[in-house]
Amino acid sequence: MTKMKTITCIVFIISFSIFSFAQPNRDKIKTLKIAFITEKLDLSEKEAQQFWPVYNAFEEEHFKLRRQSFNGKKNINFETIKEEEAVAVLKEMRSLETKRIALKNNFIDDLSKIISAKKIILLEKAEDDFKHKMFEEFKSRRPDRGKKD
């Protein structure tokens, strides 16, 4: 195992231990995600130094677009919205989706200068796997609300 992989594994194990005994928050999840993705992509030290600033900038912009989309839809009263308001909301939704697609395309272009196409595809899988692991962890910690004693 390479030195980077060993360090990544240690960080992941320590982070996961901390995560297990503490209330999850965004920073802890981000630390886990960094370790998980670094390990799955087998990033060299040089790749990691170039990859993470690009990845973090993408994540931040993507989060902003998702929040903007959510905020735009959360106050809609679907029973009373007028057609012209719906047209404006739909136009904004399409605009945000176009921005998300452009952001993703630029992200892939930027990553292509840092890591191989194979690693870019592995990144997609690693992100999905990480989300699945976090979802399973969340489910396992929730009390069974439907149970009756």
C-alpha positions as CSV (number, residue, x, y, z in Angstrom):
1,M,0.0,0.0,0.0
2,T,1.4,3.4,-0.9
3,K,2.1,6.0,1.7
4,M,-0.8,8.2,0.5
5,K,-3.2,5.3,0.6
6,T,-2.1,4.4,4.1
7,I,-2.5,8.0,5.3
8,T,-5.9,8.2,3.6
9,C,-7.1,4.9,5.2
10,I,-6.0,6.2,8.7
11,V,-7.7,9.5,8.1
12,F,-10.9,7.7,7.0
13,I,-10.9,5.3,10.0
14,I,-10.3,8.1,12.5
15,S,-12.9,10.3,10.8
16,F,-15.4,7.5,10.7
17,S,-14.8,6.8,14.4
18,I,-15.4,10.4,15.3
19,F,-18.4,10.5,13.0
20,S,-19.9,7.5,14.8
21,F,-19.7,9.0,18.2
22,A,-20.7,12.6,17.4
23,Q,-23.6,14.4,15.9
24,P,-22.9,14.4,12.1
25,N,-22.3,17.8,10.6
26,R,-21.1,19.1,7.3
27,D,-17.4,19.3,8.1
28,K,-17.2,15.8,9.4
29,I,-19.0,14.4,6.4
30,K,-16.8,16.4,4.1
31,T,-13.7,15.0,5.8
32,L,-15.1,11.5,5.4
33,K,-15.9,12.2,1.7
34,I,-12.4,13.5,1.0
35,A,-10.8,10.4,2.5
36,F,-13.2,8.1,0.7
37,I,-12.8,9.7,-2.7
38,T,-9.0,10.0,-2.3
39,E,-8.8,6.3,-1.6
40,K,-11.2,5.2,-4.3
41,L,-9.5,7.3,-7.0
42,D,-6.0,6.3,-5.7
43,L,-4.9,9.9,-6.2
44,S,-1.2,10.5,-6.1
45,E,0.0,13.4,-3.9
46,K,0.4,15.6,-6.9
47,E,-3.1,14.7,-8.3
48,A,-4.7,15.3,-4.9
49,Q,-3.1,18.8,-4.6
50,Q,-4.5,19.8,-8.0
51,F,-7.8,17.8,-7.7
52,W,-9.2,19.0,-4.4
53,P,-9.3,22.8,-5.1
54,V,-11.1,22.1,-8.4
55,Y,-13.5,19.6,-6.8
56,N,-14.2,21.9,-3.8
57,A,-14.9,24.9,-6.1
58,F,-17.3,22.7,-8.2
59,E,-19.1,21.4,-5.0
60,E,-19.5,25.0,-3.7
61,E,-21.0,26.3,-7.0
62,H,-23.2,23.2,-7.3
63,F,-24.5,23.6,-3.8
64,K,-25.3,27.3,-4.5
65,L,-27.3,26.3,-7.6
66,R,-29.2,23.6,-5.7
67,R,-30.0,26.0,-2.9
68,Q,-31.2,28.6,-5.4
69,S,-33.4,26.0,-7.1
70,F,-34.8,24.9,-3.7
71,N,-35.5,28.4,-2.6
72,G,-37.2,29.3,-5.8
73,K,-39.6,26.4,-5.5
74,K,-40.3,26.3,-1.7
75,N,-42.6,29.3,-1.6
76,I,-44.8,28.3,-4.5
77,N,-48.4,27.8,-3.7
78,F,-49.4,25.3,-6.4
79,E,-53.1,25.9,-5.8
80,T,-53.0,29.7,-6.4
81,I,-50.1,30.3,-8.7
82,K,-51.0,32.2,-11.8
83,E,-49.9,31.0,-15.2
84,E,-47.6,34.0,-15.8
85,E,-45.9,33.3,-12.4
86,A,-45.6,29.6,-13.3
87,V,-44.0,30.5,-16.7
88,A,-41.5,32.7,-14.8
89,V,-40.7,29.9,-12.3
90,L,-40.3,27.4,-15.1
91,K,-38.0,29.8,-17.0
92,E,-35.8,30.2,-13.8
93,M,-35.8,26.4,-13.3
94,R,-34.6,25.9,-16.9
95,S,-31.9,28.6,-16.5
96,L,-30.6,26.9,-13.3
97,E,-30.5,23.5,-15.0
98,T,-28.6,25.0,-17.9
99,K,-26.1,26.5,-15.4
100,R,-25.8,23.1,-13.7
101,I,-25.0,21.4,-16.9
102,A,-22.4,24.0,-17.9
103,L,-20.9,23.8,-14.5
104,K,-20.6,20.0,-14.7
105,N,-19.1,20.2,-18.2
106,N,-16.5,22.8,-17.1
107,F,-15.7,20.6,-14.1
108,I,-15.1,17.6,-16.3
109,D,-12.9,19.7,-18.6
110,D,-10.9,21.0,-15.7
111,L,-10.5,17.5,-14.2
112,S,-9.4,16.1,-17.5
113,K,-6.2,18.3,-17.1
114,I,-5.5,16.7,-13.7
115,I,-6.7,13.1,-13.8
116,S,-7.5,10.4,-16.3
117,A,-10.9,9.9,-17.9
118,K,-11.1,6.6,-16.0
119,K,-10.6,8.4,-12.7
120,I,-13.3,10.9,-13.6
121,I,-15.7,8.0,-14.2
122,L,-14.6,6.4,-10.9
123,L,-15.3,9.7,-9.2
124,E,-18.9,9.5,-10.2
125,K,-19.1,6.0,-8.8
126,A,-17.2,7.0,-5.6
127,E,-19.6,9.8,-5.0
128,D,-22.6,7.5,-5.4
129,D,-21.0,4.9,-3.1
130,F,-20.3,7.6,-0.5
131,K,-23.9,8.9,-0.6
132,H,-25.2,5.3,-0.3
133,K,-22.9,4.7,2.7
134,M,-24.0,7.9,4.4
135,F,-27.6,7.1,3.8
136,E,-27.2,3.6,5.2
137,E,-25.4,5.1,8.3
138,F,-28.2,7.7,8.7
139,K,-30.9,4.9,8.5
140,S,-29.1,2.8,11.0
141,R,-29.0,5.6,13.5
142,R,-32.6,6.6,13.3
143,P,-34.9,5.3,15.9
144,D,-37.7,3.1,14.6
145,R,-40.6,5.5,14.7
146,G,-43.1,3.1,13.3
147,K,-42.6,0.5,16.1
148,K,-45.1,0.2,18.9
149,D,-44.1,-1.4,22.2
